[in-house]
């Protein structure tokens, strides 16, 4: 049961102290969200697969990487700007595709779009949005957006959404390849997690109704995703659209090489926030072999475990062009909607700029390189 619809200022408690709390780091937003979101909603966002080892290792892996500080480098001026697919963004942190933003804040993905437009970074809109792609574009018409795509057994459903987002001005397709089946998230099963009746997967409003037997799996009928998806479907997708295609969910050098061979424009090194396969590598640990395999032929990005500006620096030093945050974006929305997400992004930007100066002696993103980090022997 949602508790936030009658409170226009703060969506959770009338006696809320959110305007008084000093939010210093992303963990502060996490603690606020855990305290104020309904338990089933918090459990859904926090969930990892099975024992959550991979989810947790996404964070712990950054602690095993040390920085090699350089001094006396004149860091009086710094520039955090970079480009993704040739488009300039204000700093190398974007928003990863995450579902159901309206569970965290009434305006949901529209607030996410406004925040990322204001900060001038990339927002990857999820297929499983609780606002439609049209509503998202209308909320932030000048925002830079990619669209995350799943492939369904009914291929016409996927084709139609591809044509919709291309017509709306989305700049790339992000094909998620690590969900032939949905991972086992124990708390969602215990909670019998369902979208509340007033919310739905807006991009498919009415599409699956004839298939709906009253059951649902994360907002759509079960068994709608196509487990037969394979590398040949990259060519099928390329035949549908002129948009660049980025593959999300690559964790090995073998699949990175296949991605390049199949003509995609980018890879997101991702384990779905540890929500799919438990026991796989942390994304920052998988990054190195993928960057070394790709050798600059296409852009490589990363999500999973980013919590500080120094995490961003470490990922870039290991070869990521940009990183994307998932759960921290939800925490920002839960705190104060668009304003809360802007605060999350601003904190990361400030921390990243500080890390560039203190740890790396870097004045701009292009000066970040592998010499800046070492792996702990602990």
N, C-alpha and C positions, 0 to 999 in steps of 0.2 A: 504494500500500500504506500503510495506516495504521500509525502507530508508537506509538499512545498507549493501547492498551487494557489493557496490563498494569501501568500506573503509576497507582494510585489518587490520589496526591497531586498530582503534576504530570503532565499527559498527554503530555509530549513527551520529557523526558530525566531519567534517574535522578539525574544530577549537576547538576540544574537550579539556577540561581541566582535564580529568579524571586522568591523571598521576600526577597532581599537588595537587589534593584534598586530605587532610588528612582524611582518613576514620577511624573514632574512634569507632563507634558503628553500630549496624545493621540498625538503623534508617537512618544513612547517606547513606547507600546503597539503602534503600527504596526511599529516596528523589531523589537520582541520577536516579534510574530506572523510577520513575514517570515523571521526567523531560525529559528523553531521549527516552523512548519507545513510539511508536505510540499510540495514545489515545485508540483505540480499543483493542490493545494488553494489555496495562496497565489495562484497565477496565476488561478484561478477567481474568487476574491474580488476581486482587484485589476483584473480585466479591464475594459477599455473596448472599445467598438466600433471596428473598423478601426484608425485611427492614434491613437486615444485622445485626440484634440484636445479633445472636449467634456468627457470625464472630467477632464482636467487643467485646463481652463478653469473648471470648477466651483469649483476652489480659487483659481485666479489672480484670478478676478473680484472676490473679496473684498479683494484687495490694492489694487485700483483705487478702493476706496471709503474715504474718510477720515472720521474722526470730528471733530466740532466741540465740543471740551470746554467745559463750563460749570462755573463755579467758585462757591464760597461759597453752597452750596445746602443745607447741613445734611443730610448723608447719614449721620448717626449711627445711623439705623435704616433697614433696607431690607427689602423684601418681594418675593420673586421669584414668588409664586403667580400663577396665571392660570387661565382656564377654557377648555376645548374642548368644543363642543356642550353648554355649560351645566354641565359637570362640572369641579370644581376639581382641578388638578394642582399639584405642588410648584414647578415651574418650567417654562418654555415649551420644553422639549426632550423629545421622545418617541423611541421606537424605530421606525424605518422597517421595512417588510417586506423581509426578506432570507431567502434560502433556505438550507437545509442547515446549521443551527447545530451539528448533531452532528459535522460535519467539523472544527469548531473546538474542541469540548469534548464529552466523552461524554454529559452530560445535555442538551446542546443547548438547544432552545427552553424546556425546563422551567427551566433556569437563567436564561434570559432573562426568563421570566415572574416568577420569584422576585425577581430584581433590580429589575424595574420596579415590582412590588408594594411592595417595601421602600422604594423611593425615592418612590413615589406619583406615577408618571407614566404616560403612555399607551404601550402596546405594540401595534403593528399586526402581528398574526400573519400570516405568509406562507402562501398556499396550498401552497407547496413546503416545508413543514415536515418535518423528520425526526422530530418527535414529533407525535402526533395532537392535534387540538383538545381532545379529552377529557383527554388526559394533561396538556396545558398548563393547563387549567382546574383540574384536580386538584392540580397543583403549586403554584398560587397562586390559591386560590379567591376572594380578595378583590381581585384585580388588575383594573385598568381596561384593557379590551382592545377593539380593533377588529379586523376580519378583512379581509385583502386577498384579492380575488376575481379570477380569470380566467374568461373565458367559453369553454367548450369546444364543439366541433362537436356532441358529444352533450350537448345542453342539460340532460338529466336529471342528469348529473354535477354541473353547476353548481347546479341547483335543490336537489339533495340536500344539498350542503355548506352552502348558504344556510340551509336549515331546521335543519341540525345546529347551526350556530353561533348562530342566533337562540335555539334552545332552551337552549343552554349559557350564555346571558347575555352574549354579545358585544354591544357597544353601537352598532356602526356597521359598514357594509360599505364597503370601500375598493376601488372598481372600477379596476383598472389598464387603461388604454386605449391604451398605447403599444407593445403587443406583439401586433399581428396576425400578425407573424412574429418569430422570435428574431433579434436582431442578430448580426452576424458578429464573434465574439471570437476573434482569431487564435490566441492561446496555447491556448485550449480545444481548438481544432482540432488544433494541433500536438501537444498532450498527449493527444489522444483522451480528453478528460475524461469520466469516468463516475462515478456514485456507486459506492463500494465495495460488495461483495455484502452486507455486514451492515447496510447502511443502505437505506432506501427512503423515498419520499414517503408518509408514514404516513396522510395524509388520504384517499389513494386506494388503500389496501392492498386488492388483489384486483380493483379496479374495471376496470383496463385490461388485465388478464391475457389476456383472450381476443383483444385486439388486438395483443398484444406478439409481434413476430416475432424477438425477440432484440436488436433495435435499441432505442435509447432516446435521447431528447434531454432532458438535465437531469432524469432520473428518471422520465419518462413516455415512451410511444411518440411518435415524430415525427408532426407534422401533427395533433395533437389540439386545439390552440388554434383558435378559430374566427376566420378573417380577415374574415368578412362582418359582424362586429359593427359597429353603427352607432348613431346617436343614438336611433333608435326602440327599441333594446334597453334604454335607461334606463327606458322605460315598462314593458317586460317585467319588469325587475328590481323595479320598484316594485310590480308586481302580485303578486310572490312574497313580499314581506316588509314589515313595518312599520318596519324599522330605517332610520335615516338613511343616505343614500347619499352618499359622497364620491368624487369622480373624481380619480384620480391619473395625471398625465402631461400636464396642460394647460400649454402654453407660449406661447399667443397670446391676444390680446384677443378675437379672433373666437370661439375655442372657449370662452373664459371666459363670453362673453355667451350662447352656446348652452347652456352648463352651467346658468346661472341660469334660462334660459327652460324648461329641461327639469326644473326643480324639485328639483335636488340640494341637499344641505345644506352642501357644502364642496368645495373644490378643493385638491389638493396640486400645487403647481407643481413638476414633476419631469421630469428627462430620464433617469430610470432609472439614475442614477449615471454617465451617459455610456456605458451598456452597449448602447444600442439604435441610435440614429441619431448618427453622427459628423458634426459640422459644425453642429449646432443651438446655440441659445444656452445659456450658463450659466444656471442657475436663478435666481440672484440678479439677473442682468440682465433676465430675463423677468418678474420679480415685479412691477415697478412698473406696467407697462401692464395687468397682470391686476388688481391692486388698484384701479387707477383705473377700470377697466371695471366691476368688481363693485360698487364704491361701498358696501361694507358690507352688501349684500343677503344674502350668504352668507359663511362664514368661509373665509379663504385661508391655507393652510399651505405649507411649503416643505421639500424635502430636497435634498441634493447639496452637498458641499463644506464642510459645517460642521466646523470643526476646533478652534475656540477660542470662549471666551465672548464675545469681541468680534464674532465672526461672527454669533452668536445676536443680539446687540444690533443689528447692522446690518440683519439680516433683519426684526426686529421694527420697527425705525425705518422701513423701507420698506413696512410694512403686513402682514407675516405675523403671524398669530395665534399660531403655534407652529411650531417646526422639528422635523424628524425626522432622526436619524442612522442610517446603514446600516453602512458598513464599520467605523467606530470601535466599534460594538457588537460586531462579530465579533472585533476585536482584543482587546477586554476579555475576551471569553469565552476566547480562545486563551491569555490570560495566566493567569487563575485562575478561570474559570467565572463563577458568580454574583458572587463577590467582586470579580473583575476588572471586570465590567461596572458594578458599583456604584461602583468607583473611577473609571471613565471618566465616569459621570454626575456624581459628586461634583466631579471636577475641572472639568467644564463648568459646573456650578452655581456653584462658587466663582469661576471666571473671569468668568462672566456677572454675578454680584453685584458683583465688583470693577469691571468695565467700566461697569456702571450708575452706580457712585459716581464713578469717576475721569473717565470720558469724558462722561457724560450728566448727572451731578448728579441722577439719578432715584432716588426713594425707593421706587417701585413700578412695576410693568410698565405701568400705565395712563398714566404720565408719559412713556413713550418715544414719540417722534414723529419725523417726517421732518426737522425742523430740526436733529437731532443729527448728520446725515451730509452729506457733500459728495462729489462724484465727482472723483477726481484728474484733473488735466490732463495727466499724464504718459502 
